[in-house]
Amino acid sequence: MRSQRVFTTIDTHTGGNPTRTLISGLPKLIGETMAEKMLHMKKEYDWIRKLLMNEPRGHDVMSGALLTDPCHPEADIGVIYIETG
């Protein structure tokens, strides 16, 4: 069976709580601001958040971060924070 999507994550603990950071595999998000990109993510790709954050790969207290292209020319990277709920 061949995988349709591959996501690369780094799991850490932040203040004792589990954190998952998606570093590759996220489709290109559309938007001129991070807020617009976040809304596009929520509308079109919320299944990715659910896949990575909920059981059986995650659990109810997990937090996460999605690394994406920055919107500001002086920024190195963009970040969208996600939760399980």
Secondary structure by P-SEA (a helix, b strand, c coil): ccccbbbbbbbbbcccbbbbbbcccccccccccaaaaaaaaaaccaaaaaaacccccccccccbbbbcccccccccbbbbbbccc
